[in-house]
Amino acid sequence: MRGQPGRAELGQNFLVDPSVVARIVDLARCRPGPLVEWGTGDGAITLELSTLRRRLEGVEIDPRRVRQLRRRVGPHVCINEGDILRHAPPFGAVVVCNVPFHVTTPVLRHLFATTGWSSAILVTQWEVARKRAGVGGATQLTAQWWPWFEFALDRRVPATAFRPRPSVDAGLLVIDRRVTPLLPLAPQRAYQAWVSRVFRSKGRGLVAVLTRNGVPHAVARGLASDVSRRDPLPRDLTADAWVRAFEARPSLRT
């Protein structure tokens, strides 16, 4: 998604570094399933993905670019005009997206709300990629989805890899749906609401925040002791620790 046709790219920065594109293709190659690229732009990533000779669907909001790219791809590639925030990838799909920085959160929320896809290979702002992967502390969004997805920071992508050049570096973020979730789907809404409350809670340290949100004091202290940093906060918990804290409460429904 880059806004409505006719608007001036709305901050989209196109990848021009072939080594970064090659890495994206390598990550897609080792993940089976149909390929989907959100926001094909001029086709720098699309054309390289097409060399994998797998079913590939591209979604692009600019009709001019759709027409141009259709003339350059093979019969196994379908380029559709559309808004990625309304697109549903097919079951088992590997989603690839050079995410426009200004719509990072809407894209991620739409991705997680869409069922069936297996992996996502995303180029995002560097700080977003770090936080989503839990490097230096996880965000609320990451913690809410960790039981069902694994997040990995593959590499830093310098601003020089884009045209036009953005003001900050980017990161290559890889998200894989867990084969064995840490929690079943049934308590997903309750778990995510609880994580939101934990992040909003005030308190002096992790133990105080967790106990205020129903975690037995002994469990909260144990989880805090597992964190290497001094005076840990909820953002310092791992995926396993979030699940342990949630399951330790007297009721999974609140």
N, C-alpha and C positions, 0 to 999 in steps of 0.2 A: 504494500500500500504506500502511495506517495501523495495522497490527496486526490482531488478531482482533476480530470484532464484539463490542460491549459494553464494550470498553476505552475510556478517555476520551481519544480522539483522538491519543494518543501524540505530542503535540507538533506536530500539523498546524496550520498557520496559513493561513487562507483569504484569497485576494486580494479586496480590496474597492475598490481603486482602479481606476476604469473606464479611465483612460489607460493603465495597464499592461496590462490585459486587451486593450484595443484594439491595443496594440503587438504583443502575442502573435498576435492574429488577422492583423495586417498581415504578420508574418513567415511565418505559415502560408499566407497567400494567395499569396505569390510562390513557393511551393514546391509543385510538382504532386504528386499522389498522394493516396491515401486518408488520412484523418486518424484518429489514435488519441490519446485522452486517458487517461493513467494517473492514477487518483485523481480522479474527477469531483467528489467532495464534494457541495456544494449546487448545482452547475451554473453558477456564475458565468462560468467560461471556456467550458464546454460550450455554453451557449445562444448565446454570441457566435460560437463556431466554427460552429455549425449554420447561421448566416446565409450561410456560404460555399456552401451547397447542394451540398456534396460528401459522399461516403460518410464517416460519422463513427461510430467505435466508442469508447464510453467503458467503462472498467474501474474498478469501485468495490467495495471490500470490505464496506461497510456495507449490508446488505440493505434497511434502512429508507430510506436515501438513494437506493438503486437504484429502489425502487418509486416514490418521490416524483418523481424526475427523469424516469422513463419517461413519466409523465403530462404532462410539459411539453415534450417534444421531438417533432419531426416524424417521418414514416415513414422518412426517410433516415438517421436516427440510431438506433443500437442501444446500449443501456446494459446491460452485463453485470456480474453479480456475480462477483468474482474477485480474486485476489492478483496485483498487477502483477509481482511477482518470479517468477511462473510464466506470464506472458502473453507470447506471441510475436506481434509486430505483423505484418500482411500485407506482402507484397513491395512495395517502393516507398513505404511509409507515412511520413508525417510524424508523429512522436511529440511530444506536448505533455504536460508534467508540471510541476505545482507540487510540487516534491519535498519531502516531509517531511524536515526537517533531520537528524533522527536516523538516517535510512536512506539518506543521500546516496550513500555508497560502494557499498552493495549494489545500489542502483538503477543506478548508472553501470556497475558490473561486469556486471550482467544485460543492460543495454542493449548493451554492446559484445560480449557473448557471443551476442547474437541477430542472426542474419544477415538481410539483405533490406531492412531499413528504410533510407530515404534521408536523412532529416534528423531532428533532435531539437531542440525548443525547450523549454528547461528553466529553471525558477526555482529557484535554489540559494542557499545562504549566499554572501555577497559574496566572502569569501576563497576559497571553493571555485571560484566562477565565475572569479575573477581567475587563480588558479593553473591551472585547466583550460585557460584561453585563453592561458596562457604569459605573462601580464602580471606582471612582477616576478620571473620565474623559473617554469619549468614543473615539475610534479610527475612522479614516476615513471609514474603512470598515463597522463598526457597523452603523455609521450615514447614510451610503449609503443604507443600507438595513432595517433600523428601521421602515420605513413606512409600510413594509410588513411582518416583523418578530418581535417577542418579544424575548428578551434575558434575561435569569435569571442565576445567580450564585447560585448553590445549596449548595456547600460546598467546603472546601479545602481538598485535598487528599495528605497526607504526602508522602514524597519520600520513606519512609519505606514500603509503600503499594505495591511497585513494585520490580520485579526482572528482570534484574539487577537493582540496585538502581540508579536512576538518581541523578544529582547534585542539582536539584531544586524540589520543591513541584509542585503538579498538582492541577487542579480545575475541578469540575464537572459542565459543562456548558450545559444549556438546552435552545433550540431554538424552538419556536412554531410559525408556520405560523398564522398570524392574521386572524381571521374569518372575520373581517371588516377592511380592510387596511386603513391606514391614508391617503393614496394617491391612486388613480387608477393606473393601469399599464401603461396607455398611456404616461404619462410624466416621466416614470421611467428613461430612458436614460438621459433626460435633467436634472432631479433632481440629478442623481448620478454624472454627469459631473459638475454640479454647486457645489455640496458638495466638490468634489475634488479641485475645484478652491478656495473655501473658506479655506480649510485646507492649501493650498499652499500660500495663500495671506499673505503678510507682513502688519503689522499695529500695532498700540499701543492700544491693547484691542479689545474686541468683537465688540463694536459699530463701530469702524473704519473699521474693516474687513468686517462686514456685509454690511455697507453702500457702501464700495468699490465694493461690488458684487451685487448691485442693490436693496438692502433692504432699504426702506424709513427710514430716520433717527429716526423718532418717534417710528416706530416699533422696530428698532434695540435697542433703549434705553429701551423700555419696556421689551424686551426679556432679556437684560442685567440685568435689575433691578430684574428680577425673579430668578436670580442665586444668591445663598447664599454667595458664596465666593467673596472676593474682587478681582478686576481686572480680571473678567472672560474672558475666551477664548472660541473659537468654541467648543472645546472638552467638555465644561461644559454644553452645551445645551442638553435638553431632546429630545426625539423623537418628541413629540408634537411641541416643539419650532422650531426644524428643518423644520417641515412642515409649520408652520406659517410663518417663514422667507421666505421660497421658494414661498409660495403662495402670499406673500405681494409684490413681485417684479412686476413691470409693465407688464412683459410678462413671461409666463411659458415656452417659447420656447428658451430662451437664458440663 
